[in-house]
Every structure is written in structure tokens, then in C-alpha cells.
Amino acid sequence: MRTTLDIDPRVLAAARARVNDGRNRSIGDAVSELAIAGLATGPLTTDTNGLVLLPSSPGHVVTDDLVAEALCGR
């Protein structure tokens, strides 16, 4: 199906990287593949206050310093 979408530049870059992986396919196919992969991860979990809980990574602790560094763009 053809449609017009405004796609985040990061998503478009990820789709282009998938197109350039040596397989013969379109950007639309790559965006569809990314969307389906995102749907396969299941719904995001929320806590009792309605905040989205991101999946954790074992052994990786997010500290105040890491947050400050990310916010400052260092």
C-alpha cells in the first residue's frame, strides 16, 4: 500500500542502513521490517503512576552523573 509519512530522521537512517546491507529491497520494506520488529517486542510496561518502564540491562546502572552527561550532550 502506498501512503505518505513523516519519518523521524533516525528511523530513516536505520532503514537506509538496512537497505544498504546487500539485500535488494526498498526503504519501505526496511521501514516495515523495523516497525514489525518494534511491534514484536510487546507493549511497554507502566508503573502505577503511568510512567513507561524501560527494559533494564543487567549490570548497567544509570547514575545521576550519566543522566547529567546525557543532558549536557557531552
C-alpha positions as CSV (number, residue, x, y, z in Angstrom):
1,M,0.0,0.0,0.0
2,R,1.3,3.5,-0.8
3,T,1.0,6.3,1.7
4,T,2.9,9.4,2.7
5,L,4.6,9.5,6.1
6,D,6.7,12.0,8.0
7,I,9.5,9.8,9.3
8,D,12.0,10.7,12.1
9,P,15.5,11.1,10.5
10,R,16.9,8.5,12.9
11,V,14.3,6.0,11.7
12,L,15.1,6.8,8.0
13,A,18.8,6.4,8.7
14,A,18.2,3.0,10.3
15,A,16.0,2.0,7.3
16,R,18.7,3.1,4.8
17,A,21.3,1.1,6.7
18,R,19.1,-2.0,6.3
19,V,18.7,-1.2,2.6
20,N,22.4,-1.0,2.1
21,D,23.1,-4.4,3.8
22,G,23.4,-6.1,0.4
23,R,19.9,-7.3,0.0
24,N,17.8,-5.9,-2.8
25,R,14.9,-4.2,-1.1
26,S,13.2,-0.8,-0.8
27,I,13.2,1.8,2.0
28,G,9.5,0.9,2.5
29,D,10.4,-2.7,3.1
30,A,13.1,-1.7,5.6
31,V,10.7,0.6,7.5
32,S,8.1,-2.1,7.6
33,E,10.7,-4.5,9.0
34,L,11.7,-2.1,11.7
35,A,8.0,-1.4,12.6
36,I,7.2,-5.1,12.8
37,A,10.3,-5.7,15.0
38,G,9.1,-3.0,17.3
39,L,5.7,-4.5,17.5
40,A,7.1,-7.9,18.3
41,T,8.7,-6.6,21.5
42,G,5.3,-6.3,23.0
43,P,3.6,-3.5,24.9
44,L,5.7,-1.2,27.2
45,T,5.2,-1.8,30.9
46,T,4.0,1.1,33.0
47,D,4.2,1.6,36.8
48,T,1.3,2.6,39.0
49,N,1.8,6.3,38.1
50,G,1.6,5.7,34.4
51,L,5.3,6.1,33.7
52,V,6.8,3.9,31.0
53,L,9.3,1.5,32.4
54,L,12.2,0.8,30.0
55,P,13.8,-2.6,29.9
56,S,16.8,-3.0,32.1
57,S,20.2,-4.2,31.1
58,P,21.9,-6.5,33.7
59,G,25.0,-4.9,35.2
60,H,24.3,-1.5,33.8
61,V,23.4,1.1,36.4
62,V,22.2,4.6,35.4
63,T,23.6,7.1,37.7
64,D,22.9,10.8,38.2
65,D,26.3,11.5,36.6
66,L,25.3,9.6,33.5
67,V,22.0,11.4,33.2
68,A,23.7,14.8,33.7
69,E,26.2,13.9,31.0
70,A,23.5,12.8,28.6
71,L,21.5,16.0,29.2
72,C,24.6,18.2,28.6
73,G,25.4,16.3,25.4
74,R,29.0,15.5,26.3
